Amino acid sequence: MKCPNCSSKDIGKIGTHQFYCWSCFIELTVNGEKVSVYQVEKDGTLSSLDDLFCLEEAALPQLQTTS
C-alpha cells in the first residue's frame, strides 16, 4: 500500500480499517471504496484533510497495494 499523500510505502495498520503513514504522519481510514485522510494534531485529535484530495484521489483503487 502507498500513501495517497506522499507515496511512501511506510504504512502501518493501527486498527481494523485504519492505517498510519510514518513518513508524512497522517492517518488513513478505509470505509468501503472511500479513503479518508486525517492529520493527527498535537493533542491527539484528528483534523480531516479530505478537502485537499479530489474524489478520484480518495478512492480506494488509488491506494496501490502490493503483495
Chimera marker file (.cmm) of the C-alpha trace (Angstrom):
<marker_set name="trace">
<marker id="1" x="0.000" y="0.000" z="0.000" r="1" g="1" b="0" radius="0.5"/>
<marker id="2" x="1.234" y="3.502" z="-0.820" r="1" g="1" b="0" radius="0.5"/>
<marker id="3" x="0.262" y="6.685" z="0.969" r="1" g="1" b="0" radius="0.5"/>
<marker id="4" x="-2.006" y="8.892" z="-1.182" r="1" g="1" b="0" radius="0.5"/>
<marker id="5" x="-0.253" y="11.964" z="0.232" r="1" g="1" b="0" radius="0.5"/>
<marker id="6" x="3.470" y="11.206" z="-0.045" r="1" g="1" b="0" radius="0.5"/>
<marker id="7" x="3.542" y="7.858" z="-1.935" r="1" g="1" b="0" radius="0.5"/>
<marker id="8" x="5.554" y="6.245" z="0.859" r="1" g="1" b="0" radius="0.5"/>
<marker id="9" x="5.221" y="2.511" z="1.457" r="1" g="1" b="0" radius="0.5"/>
<marker id="10" x="5.907" y="3.031" z="5.185" r="1" g="1" b="0" radius="0.5"/>
<marker id="11" x="2.266" y="2.426" z="6.192" r="1" g="1" b="0" radius="0.5"/>
<marker id="12" x="1.273" y="0.754" z="9.448" r="1" g="1" b="0" radius="0.5"/>
<marker id="13" x="-2.061" y="-0.742" z="10.405" r="1" g="1" b="0" radius="0.5"/>
<marker id="14" x="-3.440" y="0.803" z="13.613" r="1" g="1" b="0" radius="0.5"/>
<marker id="15" x="-6.999" y="-0.522" z="13.543" r="1" g="1" b="0" radius="0.5"/>
<marker id="16" x="-9.461" y="-2.646" z="11.613" r="1" g="1" b="0" radius="0.5"/>
<marker id="17" x="-9.828" y="-0.067" z="8.832" r="1" g="1" b="0" radius="0.5"/>
<marker id="18" x="-7.224" y="2.452" z="9.955" r="1" g="1" b="0" radius="0.5"/>
<marker id="19" x="-3.670" y="2.996" z="8.768" r="1" g="1" b="0" radius="0.5"/>
<marker id="20" x="-0.862" y="5.434" z="9.618" r="1" g="1" b="0" radius="0.5"/>
<marker id="21" x="1.845" y="6.818" z="7.357" r="1" g="1" b="0" radius="0.5"/>
<marker id="22" x="5.143" y="7.035" z="9.207" r="1" g="1" b="0" radius="0.5"/>
<marker id="23" x="6.629" y="9.294" z="6.527" r="1" g="1" b="0" radius="0.5"/>
<marker id="24" x="4.131" y="12.168" z="6.493" r="1" g="1" b="0" radius="0.5"/>
<marker id="25" x="2.338" y="11.356" z="9.768" r="1" g="1" b="0" radius="0.5"/>
<marker id="26" x="-1.237" y="11.156" z="8.506" r="1" g="1" b="0" radius="0.5"/>
<marker id="27" x="-3.944" y="8.678" z="9.381" r="1" g="1" b="0" radius="0.5"/>
<marker id="28" x="-5.991" y="6.912" z="6.708" r="1" g="1" b="0" radius="0.5"/>
<marker id="29" x="-9.419" y="5.383" z="7.267" r="1" g="1" b="0" radius="0.5"/>
<marker id="30" x="-10.824" y="2.968" z="4.690" r="1" g="1" b="0" radius="0.5"/>
<marker id="31" x="-14.620" y="2.795" z="4.502" r="1" g="1" b="0" radius="0.5"/>
<marker id="32" x="-15.725" y="0.628" z="1.583" r="1" g="1" b="0" radius="0.5"/>
<marker id="33" x="-14.255" y="2.231" z="-1.534" r="1" g="1" b="0" radius="0.5"/>
<marker id="34" x="-13.534" y="5.607" z="0.125" r="1" g="1" b="0" radius="0.5"/>
<marker id="35" x="-10.340" y="6.599" z="1.897" r="1" g="1" b="0" radius="0.5"/>
<marker id="36" x="-10.459" y="9.471" z="4.383" r="1" g="1" b="0" radius="0.5"/>
<marker id="37" x="-7.241" y="11.275" z="5.282" r="1" g="1" b="0" radius="0.5"/>
<marker id="38" x="-6.592" y="12.922" z="8.656" r="1" g="1" b="0" radius="0.5"/>
<marker id="39" x="-3.808" y="14.959" z="10.233" r="1" g="1" b="0" radius="0.5"/>
<marker id="40" x="-3.030" y="13.961" z="13.809" r="1" g="1" b="0" radius="0.5"/>
<marker id="41" x="-2.870" y="17.097" z="15.974" r="1" g="1" b="0" radius="0.5"/>
<marker id="42" x="-0.557" y="17.573" z="18.980" r="1" g="1" b="0" radius="0.5"/>
<marker id="43" x="-3.391" y="16.787" z="21.397" r="1" g="1" b="0" radius="0.5"/>
<marker id="44" x="-4.200" y="13.549" z="19.543" r="1" g="1" b="0" radius="0.5"/>
<marker id="45" x="-7.334" y="14.770" z="17.779" r="1" g="1" b="0" radius="0.5"/>
<marker id="46" x="-7.793" y="14.243" z="14.066" r="1" g="1" b="0" radius="0.5"/>
<marker id="47" x="-8.352" y="17.000" z="11.508" r="1" g="1" b="0" radius="0.5"/>
<marker id="48" x="-9.805" y="15.946" z="8.165" r="1" g="1" b="0" radius="0.5"/>
<marker id="49" x="-7.677" y="16.550" z="5.093" r="1" g="1" b="0" radius="0.5"/>
<marker id="50" x="-10.292" y="15.181" z="2.692" r="1" g="1" b="0" radius="0.5"/>
<marker id="51" x="-10.870" y="18.633" z="1.215" r="1" g="1" b="0" radius="0.5"/>
<marker id="52" x="-7.252" y="18.614" z="-0.039" r="1" g="1" b="0" radius="0.5"/>
<marker id="53" x="-7.793" y="15.477" z="-2.117" r="1" g="1" b="0" radius="0.5"/>
<marker id="54" x="-10.182" y="15.320" z="-5.061" r="1" g="1" b="0" radius="0.5"/>
<marker id="55" x="-12.707" y="12.458" z="-5.158" r="1" g="1" b="0" radius="0.5"/>
<marker id="56" x="-10.641" y="10.438" z="-7.617" r="1" g="1" b="0" radius="0.5"/>
<marker id="57" x="-7.582" y="10.585" z="-5.347" r="1" g="1" b="0" radius="0.5"/>
<marker id="58" x="-9.600" y="9.493" z="-2.301" r="1" g="1" b="0" radius="0.5"/>
<marker id="59" x="-10.938" y="6.337" z="-3.979" r="1" g="1" b="0" radius="0.5"/>
<marker id="60" x="-9.560" y="3.036" z="-2.703" r="1" g="1" b="0" radius="0.5"/>
<marker id="61" x="-8.109" y="1.899" z="-6.066" r="1" g="1" b="0" radius="0.5"/>
<marker id="62" x="-5.675" y="4.826" z="-5.869" r="1" g="1" b="0" radius="0.5"/>
<marker id="63" x="-4.033" y="3.215" z="-2.843" r="1" g="1" b="0" radius="0.5"/>
<marker id="64" x="-1.555" y="0.979" z="-4.564" r="1" g="1" b="0" radius="0.5"/>
<marker id="65" x="-1.416" y="-2.378" z="-2.847" r="1" g="1" b="0" radius="0.5"/>
<marker id="66" x="1.463" y="-4.784" z="-3.147" r="1" g="1" b="0" radius="0.5"/>
<marker id="67" x="1.671" y="-8.443" z="-2.216" r="1" g="1" b="0" radius="0.5"/>
<link id1="1" id2="2" r="1" g="1" b="0" radius="0.2"/>
<link id1="2" id2="3" r="1" g="1" b="0" radius="0.2"/>
<link id1="3" id2="4" r="1" g="1" b="0" radius="0.2"/>
<link id1="4" id2="5" r="1" g="1" b="0" radius="0.2"/>
<link id1="5" id2="6" r="1" g="1" b="0" radius="0.2"/>
<link id1="6" id2="7" r="1" g="1" b="0" radius="0.2"/>
<link id1="7" id2="8" r="1" g="1" b="0" radius="0.2"/>
<link id1="8" id2="9" r="1" g="1" b="0" radius="0.2"/>
<link id1="9" id2="10" r="1" g="1" b="0" radius="0.2"/>
<link id1="10" id2="11" r="1" g="1" b="0" radius="0.2"/>
<link id1="11" id2="12" r="1" g="1" b="0" radius="0.2"/>
<link id1="12" id2="13" r="1" g="1" b="0" radius="0.2"/>
<link id1="13" id2="14" r="1" g="1" b="0" radius="0.2"/>
<link id1="14" id2="15" r="1" g="1" b="0" radius="0.2"/>
<link id1="15" id2="16" r="1" g="1" b="0" radius="0.2"/>
<link id1="16" id2="17" r="1" g="1" b="0" radius="0.2"/>
<link id1="17" id2="18" r="1" g="1" b="0" radius="0.2"/>
<link id1="18" id2="19" r="1" g="1" b="0" radius="0.2"/>
<link id1="19" id2="20" r="1" g="1" b="0" radius="0.2"/>
<link id1="20" id2="21" r="1" g="1" b="0" radius="0.2"/>
<link id1="21" id2="22" r="1" g="1" b="0" radius="0.2"/>
<link id1="22" id2="23" r="1" g="1" b="0" radius="0.2"/>
<link id1="23" id2="24" r="1" g="1" b="0" radius="0.2"/>
<link id1="24" id2="25" r="1" g="1" b="0" radius="0.2"/>
<link id1="25" id2="26" r="1" g="1" b="0" radius="0.2"/>
<link id1="26" id2="27" r="1" g="1" b="0" radius="0.2"/>
<link id1="27" id2="28" r="1" g="1" b="0" radius="0.2"/>
<link id1="28" id2="29" r="1" g="1" b="0" radius="0.2"/>
<link id1="29" id2="30" r="1" g="1" b="0" radius="0.2"/>
<link id1="30" id2="31" r="1" g="1" b="0" radius="0.2"/>
<link id1="31" id2="32" r="1" g="1" b="0" radius="0.2"/>
<link id1="32" id2="33" r="1" g="1" b="0" radius="0.2"/>
<link id1="33" id2="34" r="1" g="1" b="0" radius="0.2"/>
<link id1="34" id2="35" r="1" g="1" b="0" radius="0.2"/>
<link id1="35" id2="36" r="1" g="1" b="0" radius="0.2"/>
<link id1="36" id2="37" r="1" g="1" b="0" radius="0.2"/>
<link id1="37" id2="38" r="1" g="1" b="0" radius="0.2"/>
<link id1="38" id2="39" r="1" g="1" b="0" radius="0.2"/>
<link id1="39" id2="40" r="1" g="1" b="0" radius="0.2"/>
<link id1="40" id2="41" r="1" g="1" b="0" radius="0.2"/>
<link id1="41" id2="42" r="1" g="1" b="0" radius="0.2"/>
<link id1="42" id2="43" r="1" g="1" b="0" radius="0.2"/>
<link id1="43" id2="44" r="1" g="1" b="0" radius="0.2"/>
<link id1="44" id2="45" r="1" g="1" b="0" radius="0.2"/>
<link id1="45" id2="46" r="1" g="1" b="0" radius="0.2"/>
<link id1="46" id2="47" r="1" g="1" b="0" radius="0.2"/>
<link id1="47" id2="48" r="1" g="1" b="0" radius="0.2"/>
<link id1="48" id2="49" r="1" g="1" b="0" radius="0.2"/>
<link id1="49" id2="50" r="1" g="1" b="0" radius="0.2"/>
<link id1="50" id2="51" r="1" g="1" b="0" radius="0.2"/>
<link id1="51" id2="52" r="1" g="1" b="0" radius="0.2"/>
<link id1="52" id2="53" r="1" g="1" b="0" radius="0.2"/>
<link id1="53" id2="54" r="1" g="1" b="0" radius="0.2"/>
<link id1="54" id2="55" r="1" g="1" b="0" radius="0.2"/>
<link id1="55" id2="56" r="1" g="1" b="0" radius="0.2"/>
<link id1="56" id2="57" r="1" g="1" b="0" radius="0.2"/>
<link id1="57" id2="58" r="1" g="1" b="0" radius="0.2"/>
<link id1="58" id2="59" r="1" g="1" b="0" radius="0.2"/>
<link id1="59" id2="60" r="1" g="1" b="0" radius="0.2"/>
<link id1="60" id2="61" r="1" g="1" b="0" radius="0.2"/>
<link id1="61" id2="62" r="1" g="1" b="0" radius="0.2"/>
<link id1="62" id2="63" r="1" g="1" b="0" radius="0.2"/>
<link id1="63" id2="64" r="1" g="1" b="0" radius="0.2"/>
<link id1="64" id2="65" r="1" g="1" b="0" radius="0.2"/>
<link id1="65" id2="66" r="1" g="1" b="0" radius="0.2"/>
<link id1="66" id2="67" r="1" g="1" b="0" radius="0.2"/>
</marker_set>
